Amino acid sequence: MAQKKKKSKKYYDLDSHVDEGVSIFKIIGTIIGVVLAFAAIYGLTILVTNKGEKRPEAAEASISYEKILAGTSLSQSEDEYYVLFFNSEEDDELYEAMTEYRSAKDNTVYYVNLKEGLNKYVIADTTNVNVKSASDLRVKNPTVIKVKKGKIVDSRVGKNKILDYLK
């Protein structure tokens, strides 16, 4: 009779196979190394993308309640107001006269900058102020209109006539 070999079940002894070389200092060193690597990559990214360019400071944002689009020139909330159509980049004298008139007479004066693309459709060789809607309005540069209850009641064309009218 053959003898049966007895198999003994041997369990894996975890305690004897644990690496005792892992210490708290190695863990902290690894964490510090990873943080330093990320910091170095971030610093290099900032240096490469910045390239020493200085950005100009952004101007403070402001809302102008007196500047309107030509399409809304007949639909403001006041019953009576003035709308000045001119190129605000080229004619400071008209703008100053408009602000003086607004403060002295306590009237509402809006202005439409004809240099802006949304307002260019209004510019024409001949003035047409006898209109029912603002989309039909055509003016020469510069023009001022007086609006009363959504209808144009008076207008002046030309810088000198406008300056005399606003004084």
BATI-737346 format. One record per residue: x, y, z of N, C-alpha, C in turn; residue in three letters; residue number from 1. Coordinates in steps of 0.1 Angstrom, whole numbers, plus 5000, padded with zeros to 4 digits. Last residue first. Layout:
<<X Y Z> <X Y Z> <X Y Z> 'ALA' NUM>
...
//
This chain:
<<4725 6270 4726> <4729 6281 4735> <4717 6288 4741> 'LYS' 167>
<<4716 6252 4707> <4718 6247 4721> <4722 6258 4731> 'LEU' 166>
<<4715 6267 4684> <4703 6261 4689> <4704 6257 4704> 'TYR' 165>
<<4742 6272 4679> <4733 6283 4682> <4720 6278 4688> 'ASP' 164>
<<4750 6245 4674> <4756 6253 4685> <4747 6265 4689> 'LEU' 163>
<<4735 6240 4651> <4733 6232 4664> <4738 6240 4676> 'ILE' 162>
<<4746 6258 4633> <4731 6259 4636> <4728 6251 4649> 'LYS' 161>
<<4772 6248 4632> <4769 6261 4637> <4755 6263 4641> 'ASN' 160>
<<4768 6221 4622> <4774 6223 4635> <4771 6237 4640> 'LYS' 159>
<<4738 6208 4608> <4750 6216 4607> <4755 6221 4620> 'GLY' 158>
<<4704 6211 4613> <4714 6204 4606> <4726 6213 4605> 'VAL' 157>
<<4677 6206 4635> <4687 6215 4630> <4698 6207 4624> 'ARG' 156>
<<4641 6202 4642> <4655 6197 4638> <4664 6208 4633> 'SER' 155>
<<4611 6193 4658> <4621 6203 4654> <4634 6196 4651> 'ASP' 154>
<<4595 6171 4663> <4589 6184 4662> <4598 6195 4657> 'VAL' 153>
<<4590 6138 4659> <4600 6148 4657> <4593 6161 4655> 'ILE' 152>
<<4574 6118 4684> <4574 6125 4671> <4584 6136 4670> 'LYS' 151>
<<4572 6109 4710> <4576 6100 4699> <4576 6105 4685> 'GLY' 150>
<<4567 6133 4725> <4557 6122 4725> <4559 6112 4713> 'LYS' 149>
<<4590 6150 4707> <4579 6152 4717> <4569 6141 4715> 'LYS' 148>
<<4623 6157 4701> <4612 6147 4700> <4602 6150 4711> 'VAL' 147>
<<4644 6174 4680> <4636 6175 4693> <4624 6166 4691> 'LYS' 146>
<<4677 6167 4668> <4662 6167 4666> <4656 6168 4680> 'ILE' 145>
<<4706 6177 4651> <4699 6175 4664> <4684 6176 4661> 'VAL' 144>
<<4734 6165 4633> <4720 6169 4633> <4715 6167 4647> 'THR' 143>
<<4765 6168 4614> <4757 6165 4626> <4743 6170 4625> 'PRO' 142>
<<4755 6145 4590> <4764 6147 4602> <4768 6161 4604> 'ASN' 141>
<<4721 6140 4583> <4734 6144 4579> <4743 6146 4591> 'LYS' 140>
<<4698 6113 4585> <4703 6126 4589> <4717 6128 4583> 'VAL' 139>
<<4667 6096 4585> <4680 6098 4578> <4685 6112 4582> 'ARG' 138>
<<4644 6072 4596> <4651 6084 4599> <4664 6085 4591> 'LEU' 137>
<<4632 6048 4595> <4631 6056 4583> <4639 6069 4584> 'ASP' 136>
<<4635 6038 4620> <4642 6030 4610> <4641 6038 4596> 'SER' 135>
<<4618 6052 4636> <4632 6056 4636> <4640 6049 4625> 'ALA' 134>
<<4587 6061 4620> <4596 6052 4628> <4610 6056 4627> 'SER' 133>
<<4577 6082 4606> <4568 6076 4616> <4576 6067 4625> 'LYS' 132>
<<4593 6113 4597> <4591 6099 4596> <4582 6094 4607> 'VAL' 131>
<<4608 6137 4587> <4594 6136 4587> <4591 6121 4586> 'ASN' 130>
<<4635 6139 4583> <4630 6138 4597> <4615 6137 4598> 'VAL' 129>
<<4660 6134 4563> <4646 6130 4563> <4642 6128 4578> 'ASN' 128>
<<4686 6151 4546> <4679 6148 4559> <4665 6145 4557> 'THR' 127>
<<4708 6136 4523> <4697 6145 4526> <4691 6141 4539> 'THR' 126>
<<4728 6118 4525> <4732 6131 4519> <4721 6141 4522> 'ASP' 125>
<<4729 6100 4557> <4725 6101 4543> <4729 6115 4538> 'ALA' 124>
<<4730 6077 4583> <4737 6087 4576> <4733 6088 4561> 'ILE' 123>
<<4718 6054 4593> <4710 6067 4594> <4717 6078 4586> 'VAL' 122>
<<4735 6033 4593> <4724 6033 4583> <4716 6046 4583> 'TYR' 121>
<<4753 6035 4614> <4757 6041 4601> <4745 6041 4591> 'LYS' 120>
<<4748 6024 4638> <4742 6037 4636> <4744 6042 4622> 'ASN' 119>
<<4764 6002 4641> <4749 6000 4642> <4742 6013 4639> 'LEU' 118>
<<4790 6012 4640> <4785 6005 4629> <4770 6003 4629> 'GLY' 117>
<<4797 6046 4650> <4794 6032 4653> <4787 6025 4642> 'GLU' 116>
<<4796 6072 4642> <4808 6064 4639> <4806 6049 4641> 'LYS' 115>
<<4775 6085 4653> <4773 6080 4639> <4785 6072 4635> 'LEU' 114>
<<4761 6082 4684> <4775 6083 4677> <4774 6077 4663> 'ASN' 113>
<<4736 6101 4696> <4739 6090 4688> <4752 6091 4681> 'VAL' 112>
<<4725 6113 4728> <4733 6115 4716> <4735 6101 4709> 'TYR' 111>
<<4700 6132 4745> <4707 6119 4742> <4715 6122 4730> 'TYR' 110>
<<4690 6152 4771> <4696 6152 4757> <4703 6139 4756> 'VAL' 109>
<<4665 6167 4789> <4671 6154 4786> <4677 6155 4772> 'THR' 108>
<<4672 6198 4806> <4665 6190 4796> <4672 6177 4794> 'ASN' 107>
<<4682 6219 4822> <4676 6207 4828> <4667 6199 4819> 'ASP' 106>
<<4697 6239 4812> <4682 6239 4809> <4675 6228 4816> 'LYS' 105>
<<4723 6232 4821> <4717 6246 4823> <4702 6246 4821> 'ALA' 104>
<<4727 6205 4815> <4728 6209 4829> <4722 6223 4831> 'SER' 103>
<<4723 6204 4787> <4716 6195 4796> <4716 6200 4810> 'ARG' 102>
<<4741 6223 4778> <4727 6226 4776> <4718 6217 4785> 'TYR' 101>
<<4765 6211 4784> <4762 6224 4791> <4747 6226 4789> 'GLU' 100>
<<4763 6188 4768> <4763 6186 4783> <4760 6199 4790> 'THR' 99>
<<4763 6201 4742> <4752 6192 4746> <4752 6190 4762> 'MET' 98>
<<4788 6213 4742> <4776 6221 4741> <4764 6213 4746> 'ALA' 97>
<<4804 6190 4743> <4805 6199 4754> <4792 6208 4754> 'GLU' 96>
<<4797 6179 4718> <4795 6172 4730> <4795 6181 4742> 'TYR' 95>
<<4807 6199 4701> <4792 6196 4701> <4789 6188 4714> 'LEU' 94>
<<4834 6198 4706> <4827 6210 4708> <4812 6208 4709> 'GLU' 93>
<<4844 6173 4697> <4842 6175 4712> <4834 6188 4715> 'ASP' 92>
<<4842 6155 4671> <4837 6168 4675> <4834 6169 4690> 'ASP' 91>
<<4852 6129 4667> <4858 6141 4659> <4853 6154 4664> 'GLU' 90>
<<4838 6111 4682> <4853 6110 4682> <4859 6123 4675> 'GLU' 89>
<<4811 6114 4677> <4817 6119 4690> <4832 6119 4691> 'SER' 88>
<<4794 6125 4651> <4806 6117 4654> <4813 6121 4666> 'ASN' 87>
<<4759 6128 4659> <4772 6133 4654> <4782 6123 4657> 'PHE' 86>
<<4728 6137 4667> <4734 6128 4659> <4748 6134 4654> 'PHE' 85>
<<4710 6142 4696> <4721 6148 4688> <4728 6137 4681> 'LEU' 84>
<<4678 6147 4707> <4688 6137 4702> <4697 6143 4693> 'VAL' 83>
<<4658 6157 4735> <4666 6161 4723> <4675 6149 4720> 'TYR' 82>
<<4624 6153 4746> <4639 6152 4748> <4645 6156 4734> 'TYR' 81>
<<4595 6146 4763> <4601 6156 4754> <4616 6155 4757> 'GLU' 80>
<<4587 6124 4777> <4577 6129 4768> <4584 6139 4758> 'ASP' 79>
<<4610 6095 4782> <4605 6109 4784> <4595 6114 4774> 'GLU' 78>
<<4618 6071 4771> <4607 6071 4781> <4602 6085 4784> 'SER' 77>
<<4623 6068 4735> <4627 6070 4749> <4616 6072 4758> 'GLN' 76>
<<4619 6064 4707> <4612 6056 4717> <4618 6057 4731> 'SER' 75>
<<4635 6075 4688> <4621 6080 4689> <4613 6073 4700> 'LEU' 74>
<<4659 6062 4689> <4659 6077 4691> <4645 6082 4692> 'SER' 73>
<<4666 6036 4685> <4657 6039 4697> <4656 6054 4699> 'THR' 72>
<<4682 6035 4663> <4669 6029 4662> <4660 6031 4674> 'GLY' 71>
<<4706 6047 4671> <4697 6055 4663> <4683 6048 4662> 'ALA' 70>
<<4712 6042 4706> <4713 6038 4692> <4703 6046 4684> 'LEU' 69>
<<4726 6066 4730> <4716 6056 4725> <4719 6052 4711> 'ILE' 68>
<<4739 6080 4758> <4743 6075 4745> <4733 6064 4741> 'LYS' 67>
<<4731 6085 4784> <4727 6095 4774> <4731 6090 4760> 'GLU' 66>
<<4740 6066 4801> <4725 6066 4799> <4721 6077 4788> 'TYR' 65>
<<4766 6046 4801> <4762 6059 4796> <4747 6059 4793> 'SER' 64>
<<4784 6030 4825> <4772 6030 4817> <4768 6044 4814> 'ILE' 63>
<<4818 6019 4827> <4808 6029 4830> <4796 6027 4820> 'SER' 62>
<<4847 6003 4840> <4834 6002 4832> <4824 6013 4836> 'ALA' 61>
<<4879 6015 4839> <4867 6013 4847> <4855 6013 4838> 'GLU' 60>
<<4902 5998 4818> <4895 6010 4822> <4883 6007 4830> 'ALA' 59>
<<4928 5977 4827> <4915 5979 4821> <4908 5991 4827> 'ALA' 58>
<<4962 5983 4822> <4951 5982 4831> <4938 5985 4824> 'GLU' 57>
<<4979 5963 4798> <4974 5976 4803> <4963 5974 4812> 'PRO' 56>
<<5002 5938 4808> <4989 5941 4802> <4985 5955 4807> 'ARG' 55>
<<5034 5931 4798> <5026 5938 4808> <5013 5942 4802> 'LYS' 54>
<<5052 5902 4792> <5043 5912 4787> <5035 5918 4799> 'GLU' 53>
<<5068 5881 4799> <5072 5894 4803> <5063 5905 4798> 'GLY' 52>
<<5056 5856 4793> <5066 5862 4784> <5070 5876 4787> 'LYS' 51>
<<5036 5839 4802> <5036 5853 4805> <5045 5861 4796> 'ASN' 50>
<<5041 5813 4795> <5029 5820 4789> <5029 5835 4791> 'THR' 49>
<<5065 5807 4808> <5064 5805 4794> <5052 5813 4788> 'VAL' 48>
<<5059 5812 4835> <5070 5819 4829> <5069 5818 4813> 'LEU' 47>
<<5038 5794 4840> <5036 5809 4841> <5047 5816 4834> 'ILE' 46>
<<5051 5770 4836> <5040 5773 4827> <5037 5788 4828> 'THR' 45>
<<5070 5770 4857> <5074 5770 4843> <5063 5774 4833> 'LEU' 44>
<<5052 5769 4878> <5061 5780 4877> <5066 5781 4862> 'GLY' 43>
<<5041 5743 4874> <5032 5755 4874> <5040 5768 4872> 'TYR' 42>
<<5064 5727 4877> <5056 5727 4865> <5047 5739 4863> 'ILE' 41>
<<5070 5733 4904> <5079 5736 4894> <5072 5736 4880> 'ALA' 40>
<<5047 5724 4917> <5050 5738 4918> <5060 5742 4907> 'ALA' 39>
<<5049 5696 4912> <5037 5704 4906> <5040 5719 4907> 'PHE' 38>
<<5073 5691 4926> <5072 5688 4911> <5060 5696 4905> 'ALA' 37>
<<5065 5697 4952> <5075 5705 4946> <5075 5703 4930> 'LEU' 36>
<<5046 5676 4956> <5042 5691 4957> <5052 5699 4950> 'VAL' 35>
<<5063 5654 4954> <5052 5656 4945> <5047 5670 4944> 'VAL' 34>
<<5080 5659 4977> <5085 5658 4963> <5075 5660 4952> 'GLY' 33>
<<5062 5657 4998> <5069 5670 4995> <5075 5670 4981> 'ILE' 32>
<<5055 5630 4996> <5045 5640 4994> <5051 5654 4991> 'ILE' 31>
<<5080 5618 5001> <5073 5616 4988> <5063 5626 4985> 'THR' 30>
<<5085 5626 5027> <5094 5630 5016> <5088 5629 5003> 'GLY' 29>
<<5064 5613 5040> <5064 5628 5040> <5074 5633 5029> 'ILE' 28>
<<5073 5587 5036> <5060 5591 5031> <5059 5606 5030> 'ILE' 27>
<<5098 5586 5049> <5097 5584 5034> <5084 5588 5028> 'LYS' 26>
<<5090 5591 5075> <5099 5601 5068> <5099 5599 5053> 'PHE' 25>
<<5076 5569 5083> <5069 5581 5081> <5077 5591 5074> 'ILE' 24>
<<5089 5541 5063> <5088 5549 5075> <5080 5562 5072> 'SER' 23>
<<5098 5510 5053> <5088 5521 5050> <5086 5529 5063> 'VAL' 22>
<<5112 5488 5061> <5120 5500 5057> <5111 5512 5054> 'GLY' 21>
<<5099 5466 5066> <5100 5474 5077> <5108 5487 5074> 'GLU' 20>
<<5077 5450 5047> <5089 5458 5046> <5090 5468 5057> 'ASP' 19>
<<5065 5419 5058> <5062 5433 5057> <5076 5440 5056> 'VAL' 18>
<<5067 5392 5062> <5070 5397 5049> <5068 5412 5047> 'HIS' 17>
<<5058 5385 5087> <5073 5383 5084> <5077 5388 5071> 'SER' 16>
<<5031 5391 5086> <5040 5398 5095> <5055 5396 5092> 'ASP' 15>
<<5020 5372 5069> <5021 5386 5065> <5031 5394 5074> 'LEU' 14>
<<5025 5342 5059> <5027 5349 5071> <5030 5364 5067> 'ASP' 13>
<<5002 5321 5045> <5012 5332 5042> <5013 5340 5054> 'TYR' 12>
<<4999 5288 5056> <4993 5301 5054> <5005 5311 5052> 'TYR' 11>
<<4999 5256 5045> <5007 5266 5051> <5001 5280 5047> 'LYS' 10>
<<4987 5225 5050> <4983 5238 5045> <4991 5249 5052> 'LYS' 9>
<<5003 5197 5040> <5000 5206 5051> <4997 5220 5045> 'SER' 8>
<<4995 5166 5029> <4997 5179 5025> <4994 5188 5037> 'LYS' 7>
<<5009 5135 5030> <5001 5145 5038> <5005 5159 5034> 'LYS' 6>
<<5007 5110 5008> <5015 5121 5013> <5005 5131 5019> 'LYS' 5>
<<5000 5077 5016> <4996 5090 5011> <5004 5101 5017> 'LYS' 4>
<<5018 5049 5006> <5014 5059 5016> <5010 5072 5010> 'GLN' 3>
<<5004 5020 4992> <5012 5032 4991> <5008 5042 5001> 'ALA' 2>
<<5008 4988 5000> <5000 5000 5000> <5009 5012 5000> 'MET' 1>
//
